[in-house]
Amino acid sequence: MNPDTLVNLFLYTIPALITGLIAFYFFKEHTKNEDGRRRFLLKKEMQVNALPLRLQAYERMTLFLERITPSKLLIRVQPMSEDKNDYETLLISNIEQEFEHNLSQQIYISDECWSIILTAKNSTIQLVRKAAMSEKTDSANKLREVILSEMMEKRAPSDAALSFIKEEVSDMW
């Protein structure tokens, strides 16, 4: 092979390779940008569809917390007998049923919010148990009085969780 032919081959090959590499780079960047744009649009569409579900979950958990607020719980759940232990069991089972009814909502709310709601539920149950163990409590009506007087002295456990939900929902806007 002639050295002039070899030089001519390099002179034609090098610009073709450079042009090919530049085209490859631009094609790769264009593909990456298009993929990112598609992902962004898909994520945006998913957020639009998920927002109503998330808001509904926060609404349901707000309703749950309102329903287990001791003062409202005592009005809604009347004692069936004068036995304080039966009434304590009835109140706690009512709280647990409400909670189990809303258990699936945890997938739509943050882990921190779910943890606070769980703490409010457990604190409310503890409040009922503590009032039932009080020496002043000897009947279902007396249990109601002890719980209500406790609520006059301090906030209901569900109040803190409700405040957290309101704050978290306001951060969504």
LINBEL-V395405 format. One record per pair of residues at least 24 apart in sequence whose C-alpha atoms are under 8 Angstrom apart, sorted by the first residue. I is the first residue (numbers start at 1). J is the second residue. D is the distance in Angstrom with one decimal. If there is no record, write none. Layout:
I | J | D
I | J | D
//
This chain:
53 | 108 | 7.1
54 | 108 | 5.1
54 | 109 | 6.5
55 | 169 | 7.6
57 | 105 | 5.2
57 | 106 | 7.8
57 | 108 | 6.2
57 | 109 | 7.0
58 | 105 | 8.0
58 | 109 | 7.1
58 | 165 | 6.9
58 | 169 | 7.7
60 | 102 | 7.1
60 | 105 | 7.8
61 | 102 | 7.1
61 | 105 | 7.5
61 | 117 | 7.9
62 | 162 | 6.3
62 | 165 | 7.4
64 | 98 | 6.5
64 | 99 | 7.1
64 | 102 | 7.6
65 | 117 | 7.7
65 | 120 | 7.9
65 | 121 | 7.8
65 | 158 | 5.5
65 | 159 | 7.9
65 | 161 | 7.6
65 | 162 | 6.9
66 | 158 | 7.2
68 | 95 | 6.1
68 | 121 | 7.4
68 | 124 | 7.4
68 | 158 | 7.4
69 | 124 | 7.6
69 | 156 | 6.3
69 | 157 | 7.5
69 | 158 | 6.0
69 | 159 | 8.0
70 | 124 | 7.2
70 | 147 | 7.2
70 | 148 | 7.4
70 | 151 | 7.5
70 | 156 | 7.0
71 | 148 | 6.3
71 | 151 | 7.4
74 | 144 | 6.7
79 | 140 | 6.3
79 | 141 | 7.7
81 | 140 | 7.1
82 | 139 | 5.3
82 | 140 | 4.9
82 | 141 | 7.0
83 | 138 | 7.9
83 | 139 | 5.4
83 | 140 | 5.5
84 | 132 | 6.8
84 | 137 | 7.5
84 | 138 | 6.5
84 | 139 | 4.7
84 | 140 | 4.1
84 | 141 | 7.8
84 | 142 | 8.0
84 | 143 | 6.4
85 | 132 | 7.2
85 | 140 | 7.7
86 | 140 | 7.9
87 | 140 | 5.8
88 | 128 | 6.6
88 | 129 | 6.9
88 | 132 | 6.7
88 | 140 | 7.9
91 | 128 | 7.7
92 | 125 | 6.0
92 | 128 | 7.6
95 | 121 | 7.4
95 | 125 | 7.6
113 | 161 | 7.6
113 | 164 | 7.0
113 | 165 | 6.8
116 | 161 | 5.7
116 | 164 | 8.0
117 | 158 | 7.5
117 | 161 | 5.6
120 | 157 | 4.9
120 | 158 | 5.0
120 | 160 | 7.7
120 | 161 | 6.4
121 | 157 | 7.6
121 | 158 | 7.2
123 | 157 | 6.1
124 | 156 | 7.6
124 | 157 | 6.1
124 | 158 | 7.6
//
